[in-house]
Amino acid sequence: MKFYHKIAALALLSVTAFISCSDDKFAELNTDPNRPGNVPTPTLILSAEKQVMDNIRHLDFSLNGTMLFAQYYSQNIYTDVSRYDIPRNNSDRYWADAYKALNNLNDIINLNTNPATKAFAAAGAAGTNASQIAICRVLKAFTFHSLSDVFGDIPYQSYAGKDASFEALQQNPDNYTPKYASQEKIYSDMLQELDQAADTLWKYSTANTFGVSDIIYKGNNENWARFANSLRLRLATRIRTKQPALSQQHFADALAQGVFSSNAHTAAFKYSSSAPNEAPLYRATVTANRKDFAVSHILINSLKGQLGPFSTSDPRLPVYALPNKNNEYIGQPYGLPLDAAGINGPTDISLPGTLVNAADFSEVLQEYAEVAFLISEYQNWSDSEYKKGVVASLTRWGIAQNTAQTYADNLPAANKERVLTQKYFALYTQGLEAWSEIRRTGFPNFLVKPNDVVWTRVTPTGTINYQFKPIFGDAIPKRMYYPVKEQSVNKTNYQQALAAQGDDVITTPVWWNK
């Protein structure tokens, strides 16, 4: 047993793999769950990658959570979460499945370090022990950072970092009550983990690891090295005001070594058009036939040029959203009171676009456009990097290169508000990262705030102004509640985390946001 849950390797579940680099179909692989030492590491990496992406884009966490916090989407039947009434058990699955994926990644590392299994782990097309370990360190950093940005202090484990509070994922003997590490320590260690992993991957940059079982990069070590360094840019930027020297050190080093420089480097997990491996949004809306989430009036109106710092229509609008029954782009007012939420039916407003809602959608871990915007900020709002980011975002969404370039060239010059607003547009579908950036920067500054009028409705009997009235808090949530189970299973360490961080409420900021 490992860290709360008895986890047979996720391969137990009849996992899936690409059968070729160019074929999007998934093929089932069955393995013996009782003999984890005999599970091939390519099978485990596929399991872990899929679980990481399923989890971070799952209905309960993304569609009914971070995509609402970022105000990309708006509820049109039930509006409780839009108004920050978040069920306390909403984060239970996100927490549990993240640690399951982390355990799978740790299994790969253990198989590649144990003298009895190292040769088996590196057999066939799996790749060298060192490269497999490095890729798992990158994915672990991504997953731990995704957890910590949601909760703050969490149980954490490091490959190379030594700290008494790093007790997660322990086995032999199993540790059911790991300590919570501080977010400050976690961020410092994640940067070091990414730094060391990138060094290894650049050393073997021409090698292939995991082959086509690696859905994200098809085993391309150089792309993994660039991802490690690009993620360092994100994390270094997140802590710039808290640890400026450490932030500067890692940002400069990662940039010099090599980061994303085109959309070809973007880290994304492409789903299948076949059941049961479709993208999470497709399964939530098409398979489950749910139409209670629409694109928000905030995103629609800002892409129209009616809200925010840009006055021209954005070419991404018809990609991000569908027109309504009148062939118009109409966003659902964000955060309506419950009695007004269902007035607009699904055909009256704009639902997510066809590409966004495709079964075989590619869910992004990190993209080149974000990297360009990070560099722009680092260079005191560089206009050239800002324009590169805009073009990269548009072309990734299928906008023609000349159209994208013309749009970017006609934008007003870069400044803080414009760069961060374009970054917000680019992060569409990446709810967690958008929500984290909103918390860090305060931008976009046109997001709905308490008492704002979100909809003026003209009726036969008069005009009604609907205001945004949060149920809890007075601003966008600063974090999510710890899982309910933590209060009983790991009560002592849970309480110590609250004593260090603050109450387990959505108004308590995480360390980097204090």
N, C-alpha and C positions, 0 to 999 in steps of 0.2 A: 504494500500500500504506500502511496506517495501523496503527501500534502493534502489532507482532507479526504481524498477520493481514492477508491480502489480503481486504478486505471489499467486495464489491459490495453496494450498498444492500440491506438486508434484504428490500426489495420483490422482489428476485430470486426469493424463495422462494414466490411466489404467495400474497401476504399476504391477510389478511381484514379485513373492515370491517362494522360494523353497517349494515344497509340502512335502518333508521329508529330513532328514539329509543325506540320501544316494542317493537320486534321484536328478539328475542334471537338470531335467526339471523345467521350470518356469510355474506358473499358474497365470492367471490374477485375480486381485482384483480390484473391482470398488467401489469407495467411493464418497460421496457427496462433491464436491469441495467448496460448499457454506457454509458448516458447519464444519470448521476445528476443532472445539472442539469435533466433533464426529469421527474424523479420528483416528483409533487406532494407538498408538505409534509404534507397530511393522511394520505397513504399512509405516509410515514415515521414520523409520530407514532404511528400505530396499530401499526406494526412494533415501534417502540421500547417502547411500553407493554406490549405482549404479551410481548416478549422479557424485559423487566425482571421481570414477574410469573412467567412460565414458569421463569425462572432461580432466583428466590428461593424458589419453592415446588416446585422439581424434586425428584424422588425421591431422588437422590444427596445433595442438600444439605439438604432439609427433612425428608422422611420418614425418611431414613437418616442424619440429622445433627442439626439444631437441635431438631426435635421430640423427639428422644431426649435431647439435652442438657438440655432444659427438663423432661424426665420427664413430658410429656403422653402420650407413647406408650411402649410397651415391646415389644421383640422377643420372639417366641415360637417361633422356630426357631434362628436364629443370633443370638447375643447379644454379639458382639465389640464393635460400636460402642457399645452400651449400657454396656459396661465400658471404653470409651475406647481401644479398639484401632482407631484410625481409619486407613484406608489413606491413604498419602501422596499418592496421585493423586485422592483424593476431591474435592479443591477445584479440580482443573484446569478442569473444565467451568464451574464457578461463576465463576471468575476470567475465563476467556476470553469467556463469553457476556455477562457484565456489561460488559466493554469493547466488545464489538460493539454493545450497546445504546447505550452512551455515544457511540460513533462515529456512530450514526444521529441521536442528539440533536444532536451537534455539526454534522452535515450540515445539519440544519434551521437552526441558528444561522448557519452560513456562507452558506446560500442567502438568508437574510434580511438579511445584512450586505454581501454582495457587490453592488456597484452594477449588475453585469451581470445579476443574478438576483433582485434585491429585488422588482421588479414582478411577476415570475412567481410568486415565493413567496407573495405576498399576494393573488394572483388568486382570483376566485370567493369561496367561503365560508371560505377559509383563515384570514382574520383579519389584523390589522395586523402588520407586521414586529416592532414592539416587544412585542406580546402573545405572539407565537409564541416569541420569544427568551426572554421571562420564564418561560413555562411550561416550556420546555426547561431553563432554569436550575434550576427547582424539581425536575424529574425527575432531572437530573444530580446535584444535591445528595443526593437520596434514594438514588440508586444508589451514589455514592461513599461515603456514610455507611454503607450496607449492606456495602460492601467493606471499609472501614476497621475497622468493628466486628468483622469476622471475622479480619482479618490484622494490623491495626495500621498501620504505615507502608506506603504503597502509591504507585505512580505516580499523580499527580493532575494535573488541569487545571482552570483557572478561567477564567471569562468576563472578569472584571474585575480579579481579583487578580494582582499582579505579584510573582513570586518565582522565583529561579533554579532552584529544585527542582521547579517545576510544569512537567513535561515530557511528560506523557501526551497522547495523541491528536494528536501533532504530525505534520504532513505537509508536503510541498513545502519541504524534503525530508522524507521519512519518518524517524522516529526509532524504531529497533528496540530501543534500549537506554535507555529513559528512567530518570531518577533516581527514587528513592523519596522522597516528601515525608514529613515527620514528621506523625504524627497530630495533634499539637498545632497545627501550621500548618494542616492540613486542616480541623480543626474550626472554627478561627477564620475561615477563608475561607468555609466552607460557610454559617456564620451570616451573614456579610456578603452572600453571594450570595442567600440567601433573603430577607434584609432588602430588598435592592434589587429583587428580583423582585416581592416583595409590594407595594412602592411603585408599581411600574409597573402591576400588575394591579388595584390599588385605583383607580388613576387612570382605567383603562378598565374599571371593574367591571361596567358594563352591556353590554359588548361580548361577542360570541361568537367563539371562536377554535377552528379545526379542525372545528367542527360535530360531526356524529355519528361522525366518525372518532376523536374523543377518547372512548374507551370509559369513562374514569374519570369525567368530568364533563360530557360532551356539549358541551364548549366554553364552559362557564360560567366567566367570568373571576373573578367574586367568589368562587366556591368554590375556585378555584385560589389566590387571594390568602389565603383562610382556611387552606388546606392549607400554604402556604408559612410562615405564621406559626405554625401548630400544630406543624409540624416544627421550627421554631425553639425552641418550648417543650421538645420532646424533647431536642434537641441541647444546649440551654442547661442542662437538668437533668443531662444526662450528665456535663458538665464542671464542675459546681458546686463540687466539692471541689478541683479543679485550678486553675480560673480563676474564682473567685467574682465578681469585679467584672464580667468579660465576661458571665458567666452571668446575673447580675442585670440588666445593661443590656438584653440581648436578650430575656429573659423579660418584663420589664416593658413594653418597647416593643411586642413582638408582642401581648401581652395587651391593651394599650390600643388597638392598631390594629384587631384583630379576628381571632378564632380560631374553631374549631368551637364551635357552641353547641347543636347538635342532631344526631341521627343523619342528618338530611338532608345534612349537610356531609361525612360520612365519605367518605374517598378509597378507592374499591374498583374492581377490574377484574372485571366480570362475564363469565364464560366462556359458551360456547354448549353446547346439548344435542346438537349434531351433530358428528360426526367431521370433521376431526381437531382440533377446537378446544375439546374438553372441558377441564375443570379438571385440573390436574396430579395431585391425589390420586385422582380418578376414573380417570384413565388408568393410574396406578400400581397401583391395587387392583382396579378392576372390569375395565377393558380387559385388563390383564395378569393378572388373576385371582390376585392375591397376597393372602394372608391371614396373612402372617407379622408383621404389626404390629397390635397391639391397644391399646386405651386402658389406661394404666398403673394399677396399684392405688393409686398416689399420688393421681392426679386423681379416680378414682372414689371412694375413701374420704373424701377431703376434701370432695367435693361431697355426699356422704351426711351430712356432719357428724360423721364418726367420727375425723377427723384435722385438726389445725390449730385456728385460733381460733374457728371457727363450729360450733355444735352442731345447727343445723337443716338439713334437706335443701334443696339448691339446685335451683330450678326448671329450671336449664340441664342437669341430669344426663341426662334422656331425650332432649335435643337433641344433646348432645355425644357420647353413646354409645348403642349398641344393647343391649338385654337379651340374655342368653345363652339357651340352649335351655330353661332352667327359668324364664324370664322374670325373671331376677335381673340386677342390675348387678354384675358381678364383673370387677375389673381384673386384667390380667396382671401378676404380680409383676415389678418392675423389676430388670434386671441379674442374672438368674439365671445360674448356671454353665451351660455348654453342655449338659451331660448332663441337666439338668432343664428346659431351655427348652421342649421339645416335649411335655411331659407334659400340659399343658392344650391341647386342640384348639381350633380356631376357634369351635366351638359352645359351648365351656365358659366362654368369657370374652367380654367386651364389645368389639366392634369399633367403629370410628368411626360416628357417627350418620348417619342417612339424609341430613339436610340438609348436614352437613359433607362428605359423600361424593357430593354431587350433581354431575352433569356440568356444570350451568350455575352452579356455586357462584361467589359473589362473593368473590374474594381481596382482603383488606384491606391497604392500604398504611399507613393510620393512621385511627383511628376516634375519634368524640367521647368515648366512655367513657375512653379513654386520656388525652385532654386534661383531662377533669374530674379524674382522679386526679393528673395532673401539677399542676394548680392547687391541689388539696387539699394536696399535699406542699409546694408553694411557700408556701401560707398556713398552714404549721405544722400540717398534718393537719386541714384544715377538714372538719367533719362534713357540712355542706350539700353541698360539692362531691363528697365521698365518696359520699353517697347518690345524687347526680345520676349519678355514674359507674356505680353499680350498676344503677340503673333503665335507663340508656342501654344497658348491655350486655345486660340481660335482654330488653328490647324489641327490640333489633337481632336477637336470635336468635328472635324470634317469640313471646315470652312476653307475655301480655296486660298492658296498662298497669296495671290495678288489682292484678293479682297481683304484678307487679314492684314496685310502690310498697309494697304490704303487706310483701313480703319485705324490702325496704330499710329500712322504718320499724322493723322488729323486730330489725334487726341491732344488736349492741353498738356503742357510740359509736366514732368514728374514733380510731385511733392509728396509729403507723407500721406495725405488724405487720398490722393489719386492712386498712388501705388497700392496702398492697402485695400482700397475699394476694388481695384482690378484683381488683386489677389483673392478677395472674397468671391468675385465672379468666377475665377478660375477654380476655386476649391469646391464648386458645386458638386454634390454627391459625396464629398468627403466631410461629412458632418462633424466628426470629432475634431479634426484639425481646424476647420472653420470656427467652431465654438471656442477652441483653445486660443486662436488668434484674436477673436473678439474679446475674450477675457484679458489677453495680454495687452492689446493695443487700444481698445475702446472704439475701434473702427470695424465696419462702417458706422458713421455717426448718425445715419438716418434710420437705424433699426427702431422698431416700436418700443416705446418706453411707457411706464405707468401713466395713465390719464390721457395719453394721446388718443385722438379720434381716429379710429381705424376704418370706419365706414360711415358715410353719410347716405342714408337711404330715404328716397322720396316715395311716400305712399299716398294713396288717395285722401288720407286724413291728415297728412302733414309730413314733415321731415324729422327723421330720427337720427341722432348722432350716437354711434356706439363707441364707447371709450374702452381702452385696454385696462382691465382691472385684474392684476395678478391675485391668485388665491393665497399664495405664500411668497414672501420676499417682496422686494421692491425693484429688482433688476434681474437680468439674465442669470440663471443659476451659476454659481461659482464652482460647484462640484456636485457629485451625486452621493446618495447615501451608501454607506457600506452595506454589504449583504446582511440580511437579517440573521443568517446562520452564524456570522462572526460573533454575534453577541452572546451565543451560547457555547459554540465549539471552541472559540479562542478568546474568551471574555477578558482575561487579564491583559493580554497584549492589545486587544481592541481598546480597552479603557486607557491603557498607557498611550496609545496613539492619539486618542482624543485629548488627553491631558497635554500632549506636546503640540498638537495641531489646532485644536479647537473642537467645538461641538459637532456632532454628526448631523449637520443640517446643510441645506443647499446654499446658505449665505456665508458659510465659512470658506475663505479663499485657500487655495493650495499655496505652498511655499513660494513658488515663482511668481505668484500673483499678489502677494502681500505687499 
